[in-house]
């Protein structure tokens, strides 16, 4: 739904589905949900929520989430500034 591949693009529906999967512990969904919050796609931009979902995925060894969470820490975006 987020990219409109085979369906009408609907970022809000994508966020809803990512949240359902993230709540079940799927690390890729946690990452994608964090990215949506980071950019404000399908939801209100929220750096704290973005960092929270990046952290959940990072703790499950998703490398891209670890990278994004590191950026959040470096910039103090949604987390206490920690360099």
KARAZI-V89936 format. One record per pair of residues at least 4 apart in sequence whose C-alpha atoms are under 6 Angstrom apart, sorted by sequence separation. I is the first residue (numbers start at 0). J is the second residue. D is the distance in whole Angstrom. If there is no record, write none. Layout:
I/J/D ; I/J/D
//
This chain:
3/7/5 ; 13/17/6 ; 17/21/6 ; 18/22/6 ; 21/25/5 ; 28/32/6 ; 35/39/6 ; 39/43/5 ; 50/54/6 ; 53/57/6 ; 54/58/6 ; 57/61/5 ; 64/68/6 ; 71/75/6 ; 75/79/5 ; 3/8/4 ; 20/25/6 ; 35/40/5 ; 39/44/4 ; 56/61/6 ; 71/76/5 ; 75/80/4 ; 2/8/6 ; 38/44/6 ; 1/8/6 ; 21/28/5 ; 37/44/6 ; 57/64/5 ; 0/8/5 ; 1/9/6 ; 20/28/6 ; 21/29/5 ; 36/44/5 ; 56/64/6 ; 57/65/5 ; 72/80/6 ; 0/9/5 ; 1/10/5 ; 36/45/5 ; 37/46/6 ; 72/81/5 ; 73/82/5 ; 17/28/5 ; 53/64/5 ; 1/13/5 ; 37/49/5 ; 0/13/5 ; 36/49/5 ; 17/32/6 ; 53/68/6 ; 33/49/4 ; 33/52/5 ; 33/53/5 ; 29/52/5 ; 30/53/5 ; 30/56/6 ; 29/56/6 ; 50/77/6 ; 11/41/4 ; 26/56/4 ; 46/76/6 ; 47/77/4 ; 10/41/4 ; 46/77/4 ; 30/64/6
//
